[in-house]
Amino acid sequence: MGVLNAASVVIPNRVLAGVRVEGPDEDTFTLVVRAAKLLGRAEVTSGGPVGVPRRIHILSTLPEAWANLLRETGAFGTGQLVLEPLHSAAVHSTLESMLAQDPGEGARDWVIGARVSGESGTPGIPSPAGAVGLSFASGGGLGVSLLHAIRSPAEGRGDLTQELRRWLGHPPWDPKAGPSQVWWSGASLPTGSILSGTPSGNPGSPPPPPPLPVADVASPLRPLAVLVEGATELPTDASFGLWIDWGAHHLTVREVRRHGPVSVEGLPRRGDAPLPLEPAAWTARDKIPLQAVSEGAYVSDARYLESLPFRWRLEADKCGNCGRWTFPPRGRCPHCGETREIDHGRLPEMGGVLETYTVIRKGAQPSEFDFMERALGSYAVGLVRLPGGIRLTLQIADSDPATLAPGQVVELVLRRLYPQEGAWRYGLKAMVRRDLPLDESVFQPSPPPPPSAPAAPRRQRARSPRTARAAPEGAPAP
């Protein structure tokens, strides 16, 4: 049986009508990449198996043609990528296979689901946007076992309701040791006493906990979010929870129990208040002219794809002679001239420091960033210093310019940059992380180059003495 050992949650920092929605520079692609990077960090923190995942199931609206771009981000390694549409049937079939199969010692499988706020099905009404990533491996973690399942024909919806009432009224567990949590998921849920605080009639059964901001009970992401909630709310080996999924023609009841620690990255952090998004900006998010001709610098599609290794993965050169980094990579150290002892690596995305910034207001933005000005009114661009001494000029995402200050710790995240040639161009932006401590080593100067051997004296070519030219006739003597 597969066991959940790490998870990630991506909760957008924009809010509209009380619902978390994606910002103007976010979409399904950026949410999936962010969930994958957070999931990789969670695996390292959990102490479980790390490395390249064997299979990666991505449930979203991304077509299969995007698999190559996903790999270019460096967040997925060389594991098998499986892209499927995000709907309830695909989510349940994927989870069933993950929970039923043991990946084996040292192996693990990933499941990542993402959706944007425009996929609610009701025009003009946003639904929670975000992404959830799950890592299944053998060993300790969050285990899920099937307790009860029944299917019903289209005309038998009432049978499912009666079956749920009967099953909850006669649970196969000790009433004195009932579940500590009850989670619900499904496209539509029954009403009445089933959802009124104590669904089973058992005085010890608690009310359903509130869902994560990434998914309400009717969202296709809800089954994935239930496992994240179980990983964070259930005490280890002390109690269990019930996961009740109510679909169109099925009823499934599962037991959720923690057998070990589960690391979760991306949960809401203290001090991170969501930023309001104007309704006009949200409704106009899909009306951005992708075919618009930029009045700024033009970057061809071939040149853009060629630069992805350092634009997206921060690939750089480190000199083995003087120890300094060079970004973008050049194959030669510009500080000491070394060409042989050059190591290739990646700059860290975490721990950078905002050194200074400027606020771009209406009328000052380049034409390719008009959509940012129309959505936010103004945005900030800052100078970020990374560990290793490299400085980058980046847009600052998910922050009110009035709250920025030099010295803040930032993380680099992949976001939309601008549209060109009928498609979005993506790049890294800086996101302020108030929960991370400042690393003073970032401000330390780069090591000086090692002293080189004195150069051999150059051999001077013998020159003949200059002879004075005769002055022209009548000219004054020198």
Residue pairs with C-beta under 8 A, 6 or more apart in sequence:
1 99
1 100
1 101
1 102
1 143
1 145
2 98
2 99
2 100
2 101
2 102
2 103
2 109
2 136
2 137
2 138
3 136
3 137
3 138
3 139
3 140
3 141
3 142
3 143
3 259
4 134
4 135
4 136
4 141
4 142
4 143
4 144
4 227
4 231
4 262
5 43
5 46
5 48
5 49
5 108
5 135
5 136
5 137
5 139
5 140
5 141
5 142
5 260
5 262
5 263
6 39
6 42
6 43
6 45
6 46
6 48
6 134
6 135
6 141
6 262
6 263
6 264
6 265
7 39
7 42
7 132
7 133
7 134
7 135
7 227
7 228
7 231
7 262
7 263
7 264
7 265
8 35
8 36
8 38
8 39
8 41
8 42
8 131
8 132
8 133
8 264
8 265
8 266
9 35
9 38
9 130
9 131
9 132
9 133
9 212
9 214
9 225
9 228
9 264
9 265
9 266
9 267
10 31
10 34
10 35
10 38
10 114
10 130
10 131
10 132
10 133
10 214
10 266
11 20
11 130
11 212
11 213
11 214
11 266
11 267
11 268
12 20
12 21
12 22
12 23
12 26
12 31
12 129
12 130
12 274
13 20
13 23
13 272
13 274
13 275
13 398
14 20
14 21
14 22
14 23
14 274
14 275
14 276
14 277
14 398
15 21
15 274
15 275
15 276
15 277
16 117
16 126
16 276
16 277
16 279
16 282
17 126
17 279
19 117
19 126
19 127
19 128
20 117
20 128
20 129
20 130
20 213
20 214
20 274
21 116
21 117
21 126
21 128
21 129
21 277
21 282
22 31
22 116
22 117
22 129
22 285
23 277
23 375
23 397
23 398
24 281
24 285
24 371
24 372
24 375
24 376
24 416
25 372
25 395
25 397
25 415
25 416
25 417
25 429
26 116
26 129
26 415
26 416
27 116
27 416
27 424
28 60
28 61
28 62
28 114
28 115
28 116
29 62
29 66
29 69
29 70
29 424
29 426
30 413
30 414
30 415
30 416
30 426
31 60
31 114
31 115
31 116
31 129
31 130
31 131
32 58
32 60
32 62
32 70
32 112
32 114
32 131
33 70
33 73
33 75
33 414
34 131
34 266
34 413
34 414
35 112
35 114
35 131
35 132
35 133
35 266
36 56
36 73
36 75
36 76
36 110
36 112
36 133
37 75
37 349
38 133
38 265
38 266
39 110
39 112
39 133
39 134
39 135
39 265
40 50
40 75
41 265
42 133
42 135
42 263
42 264
42 265
43 49
43 50
43 108
43 135
43 263
44 50
45 263
45 265
46 141
46 261
46 262
46 263
47 261
48 108
48 135
48 137
48 139
48 141
49 106
49 107
49 108
49 137
51 77
51 106
52 77
52 78
52 79
53 76
53 77
53 79
53 108
53 109
53 110
53 135
54 79
54 80
54 103
54 107
54 108
54 109
55 79
55 80
55 82
55 109
55 110
56 76
56 79
56 80
56 81
56 82
56 109
56 110
56 111
56 112
57 82
57 84
57 94
57 98
57 109
57 110
57 111
57 112
58 70
58 81
58 82
58 83
58 84
58 112
58 113
58 114
59 84
59 85
59 86
59 90
59 91
59 94
59 111
59 112
59 113
59 114
59 220
60 83
60 85
60 86
60 112
60 113
60 114
60 115
61 85
61 86
61 115
61 116
61 119
62 70
62 83
63 83
64 83
66 83
67 81
67 83
70 76
70 81
71 78
71 81
72 308
72 309
72 312
72 313
73 312
73 313
73 414
74 312
74 313
74 346
79 110
84 90
84 94
86 113
86 114
86 115
86 119
86 220
86 221
87 220
88 186
88 187
88 220
88 247
88 248
91 113
91 220
91 221
91 223
91 224
92 223
92 245
92 247
92 252
94 111
95 111
95 223
95 224
98 109
98 111
98 134
98 136
99 136
99 144
102 138
103 109
103 136
103 137
103 138
104 138
105 138
107 137
107 138
108 135
108 136
108 137
109 135
109 136
109 137
110 133
110 134
110 135
110 136
111 133
111 134
111 136
111 224
112 131
112 132
112 133
112 134
113 131
113 132
113 220
113 221
113 224
114 130
114 131
114 132
114 221
115 127
115 129
115 130
115 131
115 219
115 220
115 221
116 129
117 126
117 127
117 128
117 129
117 282
118 126
118 127
118 285
118 286
119 127
120 126
120 127
121 127
124 283
126 282
127 216
127 219
128 213
128 214
128 215
128 216
128 219
128 221
129 214
130 212
130 213
130 214
130 215
130 221
131 214
131 221
132 214
132 215
132 221
132 224
132 225
132 228
134 224
134 227
134 228
139 260
140 259
140 260
140 261
141 231
141 258
141 259
141 260
141 261
141 262
142 227
142 230
142 231
142 234
142 256
142 257
142 258
142 259
142 262
143 256
143 257
143 258
143 259
144 227
144 243
144 254
144 255
144 256
144 257
145 254
145 255
145 257
146 252
146 253
146 254
146 255
147 172
147 242
147 253
147 254
147 255
148 167
148 251
148 252
148 253
149 250
149 251
149 252
149 253
150 160
150 163
150 250
150 251
151 249
151 250
151 251
152 159
152 160
152 163
152 249
152 250
152 251
153 249
154 249
156 249
157 249
160 190
160 246
160 249
160 250
160 251
161 190
161 194
163 251
164 190
164 194
164 244
164 246
164 251
165 193
165 194
167 253
168 194
168 199
168 200
168 201
169 200
169 201
171 178
171 200
171 202
173 179
175 202
175 204
176 204
177 204
177 239
178 200
178 202
178 204
178 205
179 205
179 206
179 239
179 240
179 241
179 242
180 206
180 233
180 234
180 235
180 238
180 239
180 240
180 241
181 206
181 208
181 209
181 229
181 230
181 233
181 234
181 241
181 242
181 256
182 199
182 205
182 206
182 207
182 208
182 209
182 241
182 242
182 244
183 208
183 209
183 226
183 229
183 230
183 241
183 242
183 243
183 244
183 256
184 195
184 208
184 217
184 244
184 245
184 246
185 217
185 222
185 223
185 225
185 226
185 243
185 244
185 245
185 246
186 217
186 218
186 222
186 245
186 246
186 247
187 218
187 246
187 247
187 248
188 218
188 246
188 248
189 195
189 217
189 218
189 246
190 246
193 199
193 201
195 208
197 207
198 205
198 206
198 207
199 205
199 208
199 244
209 229
209 233
211 217
211 222
211 225
211 229
212 225
212 228
212 229
213 268
214 221
214 225
215 221
215 222
215 224
215 225
216 222
219 225
223 243
223 245
226 243
226 256
227 256
228 264
230 241
230 243
230 256
230 258
231 258
231 262
231 264
232 262
232 264
232 267
233 241
234 240
234 241
234 256
234 257
234 258
235 258
236 258
236 259
236 260
236 261
237 257
237 258
237 259
240 255
240 256
240 257
241 255
241 256
241 257
242 253
242 254
242 255
242 256
243 253
243 254
243 255
243 256
244 251
244 252
244 253
245 251
245 252
245 253
245 254
269 434
269 435
270 435
271 434
271 435
272 434
272 435
275 398
275 399
275 400
277 375
278 375
281 374
281 375
281 376
284 374
284 375
285 375
288 371
288 419
289 419
290 419
290 422
290 423
290 424
291 419
291 422
292 367
292 419
294 366
294 367
294 368
294 418
294 420
295 366
295 367
295 368
296 366
296 367
296 368
298 420
299 420
299 425
301 421
304 311
304 425
307 328
309 315
310 316
310 327
310 328
310 329
311 427
311 428
312 414
312 426
312 427
312 428
313 346
314 327
314 346
314 347
314 348
314 349
314 412
314 428
315 328
315 329
315 344
315 345
315 346
316 325
316 326
316 327
316 328
316 329
316 344
316 345
316 346
316 347
316 388
316 390
317 325
317 326
317 327
317 329
317 330
317 331
317 333
317 342
317 343
317 344
317 345
318 324
318 325
318 326
318 342
318 343
318 344
318 345
318 388
319 325
319 326
319 333
319 335
319 336
319 338
319 341
319 342
319 343
320 338
320 341
320 342
320 343
321 333
321 336
321 338
321 341
321 449
321 450
322 333
322 335
322 336
322 338
322 447
322 448
322 449
322 450
323 446
323 447
324 333
324 335
324 336
324 389
324 446
324 447
324 449
325 347
325 388
325 389
325 390
326 332
326 333
326 334
326 335
327 347
327 390
327 392
329 344
331 339
331 342
332 338
332 339
332 342
333 339
333 342
335 449
336 449
336 450
336 452
347 386
347 387
347 388
347 390
348 386
348 387
348 388
349 411
349 412
349 413
349 428
350 411
350 412
350 433
350 436
351 386
351 387
351 409
351 411
351 436
351 439
351 442
352 384
352 385
352 386
352 387
352 392
352 409
352 410
352 411
352 412
352 430
352 442
353 384
353 385
353 407
353 408
353 409
353 410
353 438
353 439
353 442
353 443
354 382
354 383
354 384
354 396
354 404
354 405
354 406
354 407
354 408
354 409
354 410
354 430
354 432
355 382
355 383
355 384
355 385
355 391
355 406
356 382
356 383
356 406
357 380
357 381
357 382
357 383
357 396
357 401
357 404
357 406
358 380
358 381
358 382
359 378
359 379
359 380
359 401
360 369
360 373
360 378
360 379
360 380
360 381
361 373
361 377
361 378
362 373
362 377
362 378
365 372
365 373
365 379
368 417
368 418
368 419
368 420
369 379
369 418
371 418
371 419
372 379
372 395
373 379
378 401
379 395
379 396
379 401
380 395
380 396
380 399
380 401
380 404
381 393
381 394
381 395
381 396
382 393
382 394
382 395
382 396
382 404
382 410
382 430
383 391
383 392
383 393
384 391
384 392
384 393
384 394
384 410
384 412
384 430
385 391
385 442
385 443
386 392
386 442
387 439
387 441
387 442
388 446
389 445
389 446
392 428
394 412
394 428
394 429
394 430
395 415
395 417
395 429
395 430
396 404
396 410
396 429
396 430
396 431
396 432
397 413
397 415
397 429
397 430
397 431
398 431
398 432
399 431
399 432
403 432
404 432
407 438
408 432
408 434
409 432
409 433
409 434
409 436
409 437
409 438
409 439
410 430
410 431
410 432
410 433
411 430
411 431
411 433
411 436
412 428
412 429
412 430
412 431
413 428
413 429
413 430
413 431
414 426
414 427
414 428
414 429
415 426
415 427
415 428
415 429
416 424
416 425
416 426
417 424
417 425
417 426
417 427
418 424
418 425
419 425
471 477
471 478
